[in-house]
């Protein structure tokens, strides 16, 4: 039986886990990326990404996150390096939690599932987490089983794993267009004019998707979100024990962040509506307005961090869908094309299970989650968004 040849375009997190899983299933896999790897502009090339099972009342994402977390723990053992740090995650509100809130629904679902979660009030916040302005955040919860992954290191580690399994890595290879005849994809063309033939092409290029495949612009959008790395003057306030990952009334403010890392950096970022832009845009830089908003947030929430030096900024590019759900599906009009995109800024935590989802989409296997991530151009903007990002915003 002839081995199926699959090209995976994009060696960010979606692409590399897809390449690994397809290779394990016997596909001949070519992984194509312009490089260098990890790609400096890719969303996954960052110091940290949250790993949480808190998803409001959404049982699908909660179940997927639970599966992922078990594998994150296994990966730490398997790779012999702590890529995933289980530091806990504080979800706090500026008013009491109530039914319908992202935090309330997350807390109740996790509690029912037997997770280690703990309700937190202002008094406990003041006693245990001194960086916080406790009066401003009267209610919330601590998810003791959440944490963060060192995302750039994860991608680098997985690229090595892919190569060791026999994935052919074509670095310095820039995708130009699909090689298409009569509604059937036969492979891809590179910028150099070289053709690479294949039975199937998986496009896993994140925020580049609406630019690499212009027909996807009706349902995919690239948006930029500001990220800040700060050096606190009182680092002892920001160690993981005293400063877990946080969402500071994230449905309203959009702000979340991470404890002090090994380089003495605290990362603060915004998970909001963002600015639409191409990943290659010259406007891909944090603006003074974004910095001022971040400083105002810090002075209200973490006074000890408000005047800290910014040592690095970047714009993290999301690939957004209209409903906030991922897009992992075969193109009904172009046989042989699978699009694996639409991370919507919350995809990295699912790295351990995304490869299986994408490979099932390639092979046409049934998977209950793929219905949620199906090809759905009929869904219009603003119909249903992840609460943590869009509630009260759009």
HELIX and SHEET records of a PDB file:
HELIX    1   1 UNK A   13  UNK A   24  1                                  12    
HELIX    2   2 UNK A   59  UNK A   79  1                                  21    
HELIX    3   3 UNK A  102  UNK A  112  1                                  11    
HELIX    4   4 UNK A  122  UNK A  128  1                                   7    
HELIX    5   5 UNK A  134  UNK A  136  5                                   3    
HELIX    6   6 UNK A  151  UNK A  164  1                                  14    
HELIX    7   7 UNK A  206  UNK A  208  5                                   3    
HELIX    8   8 UNK A  209  UNK A  212  1                                   4    
HELIX    9   9 UNK A  214  UNK A  218  5                                   5    
HELIX   10  10 UNK A  235  UNK A  238  5                                   4    
HELIX   11  11 UNK A  250  UNK A  253  1                                   4    
HELIX   12  12 UNK A  288  UNK A  301  1                                  14    
HELIX   13  13 UNK A  303  UNK A  305  5                                   3    
HELIX   14  14 UNK A  348  UNK A  350  5                                   3    
HELIX   15  15 UNK A  351  UNK A  363  1                                  13    
HELIX   16  16 UNK A  368  UNK A  371  5                                   4    
HELIX   17  17 UNK A  387  UNK A  390  1                                   4    
SHEET    1   A 6 UNK A 168  UNK A 171  0                                        
SHEET    2   A 6 UNK A  28  UNK A  33  1                                        
SHEET    3   A 6 UNK A   5  UNK A   9  1                                        
SHEET    4   A 6 UNK A 200  UNK A 203  1                                        
SHEET    5   A 6 UNK A 337  UNK A 341  1                                        
SHEET    6   A 6 UNK A 327  UNK A 330 -1                                        
SHEET    1   B 3 UNK A  49  UNK A  51  0                                        
SHEET    2   B 3 UNK A 147  UNK A 149 -1                                        
SHEET    3   B 3 UNK A  84  UNK A  85 -1                                        
SHEET    1   C 8 UNK A 117  UNK A 121  0                                        
SHEET    2   C 8 UNK A 139  UNK A 143 -1                                        
SHEET    3   C 8 UNK A  89  UNK A  93 -1                                        
SHEET    4   C 8 UNK A 245  UNK A 248  1                                        
SHEET    5   C 8 UNK A 255  UNK A 258 -1                                        
SHEET    6   C 8 UNK A 266  UNK A 270 -1                                        
SHEET    7   C 8 UNK A 220  UNK A 231 -1                                        
SHEET    8   C 8 UNK A 275  UNK A 276 -1                                        
SHEET    1   D 8 UNK A 117  UNK A 121  0                                        
SHEET    2   D 8 UNK A 139  UNK A 143 -1                                        
SHEET    3   D 8 UNK A  89  UNK A  93 -1                                        
SHEET    4   D 8 UNK A 245  UNK A 248  1                                        
SHEET    5   D 8 UNK A 255  UNK A 258 -1                                        
SHEET    6   D 8 UNK A 266  UNK A 270 -1                                        
SHEET    7   D 8 UNK A 220  UNK A 231 -1                                        
SHEET    8   D 8 UNK A 309  UNK A 321 -1                                        
SHEET    1   E 3 UNK A 175  UNK A 181  0                                        
SHEET    2   E 3 UNK A 184  UNK A 190 -1                                        
SHEET    3   E 3 UNK A 195  UNK A 197 -1                                        
END                                                                             
